[in-house]
C-alpha cells in the first residue's frame, strides 16, 4: 500500500462511493499482511466507451492511489459471446481501442498508472487448463443458475444462444486465472459475483472479495447505455455535442432520485476534483454570474441534494455547470486522440462506418394513358393494327398479304 497513507486512509479510499462489498474480511486480511491488494476490473470490448466509464475509472484511480495493484481485463471473448455484440473480426481492434481510452481516462483524473496492468482475455482463456476448468464448472452449475447470473449483464433474448450461459462462468473463473484478491464491478454484476463465491470452491479454488459501485442513471433516466445514443455522452463527443445532450438531459426540478445529471456530479465530478487536487477534498462550483449572485461552492453531495430539493440549485444552474466541467475533463483525452495517428487508425478499424447504401432511383410506371404516351397497339375491324409497333405486328388486310408477310407463300396461293 502507499507509504503515505495509513491503513484507515486506505480503507476509506477503497470503500468510497461503493454500494456493497462481499467478503470484506478477505480485504482486511490482505491489508493487515502488508502486501498490496490485487484487484481486477473487466470490461467486454463491445460498443464505444462513454462517460459512464468515468465511474469505475474513479474507483480504479482510488485503488491505485491506495497502493493497490490493478488489472484491467479487456474481455474480448466475452464481447463476442454476448450475443455477438462484437463481431469476431473486430474484437482485436476494439480491445486496443479500449486500452487507449481507459489509459487516457485514468491520466485525465491525475493518478499515476504504474501499478496498472492490462490483460487481454483471449491471451489465457483459450488455454487447455482454462477450458478444462470451464468444463468442470459446467458440471456444477445448472442452466437456471447460469442464466440467472448473467440476467443483468448478458443481452437477453428468446431462445438465447448457449454463449449467454458460458459468459458468467468465464467471469467467475477469471478471478482465479488473474490471481487477484478482489473483483470490482457495478451492482449489475452482483449475481455473477454471488455465483463465483459459490462455484470456485467446488472446483478447488478459493473465494474472492467483490466490490460494487452503483449504476449511474443515463441522461434520459435508466441505465446509461452504449446502445442508446441519447442516454450517453461518448468520450470523443465534441463540446457542442456535449452541450446539446446535456441540455436535453432529464433533470426534473426538486427531484433528486433518478437524476442522472446530479448523480454524475456525485460519482464523477466531485471525486475527480479530490483526485486532481491531491488533497482528498471534493469541490464543485456552480456559477450564478448571470443572476448577479455569488457562485455556489459544494464540498460534498449532501448539500447539493438539499439545495436541489429546495430549488436553490435549479436545473438551469446545474446543467451548464456540469456541461463545462465535463468538457474540461474530456479536453485532454480528445487532445491525446487528435495527436495520436495510431489511436485514430485503431478507432476506424474498431468501429468502421456502416457501408454506404446507394439509393436506386425507382422508375415510376406512368402507365399508357399519360399525355404523350405512345398509343397502345389495337386491332382494327379490317384485321390491321394501329399504335406503337404496328409495323412489327401488322399482318395485312387479307389472307394473301398475311401469308406473304410470313414468307410462306406457296404454289397454292399464287
Protein Blocks (a to p, Z undefined) as FASTA:
>chain_A
ZZkbcfklmmmmmmgopabdchkllmmmmmmnopacddddddddfbdcdfklmmmmmmmm
mmmmnopacdddddfklmmmnoolagfklmmmmmmmmmmmmmmmmmmnopafklgccddf
klmmmgfklmmmmmmmmmmpcfklmmmmmmmmmccdehiafklmmmmmmmmmmmmmnopa
bdcddfklmmmmmmmmmmmmmnopacdddddddddddfkgpjddfklmklpccfklcfkl
mmmmmmmpccdehiaghpaklmmmmmmmmmmmmmmnonopacddddfklnopacdddfbf
klmmmmmmnomacfklmmmmmmmmmmmmmmmmmmmmmmmmklmmmmmmmmgcdddddddd
ddddebjmbghiacdddddfkopacdehklmmmgbjbfklmmmmnopacfklZZ
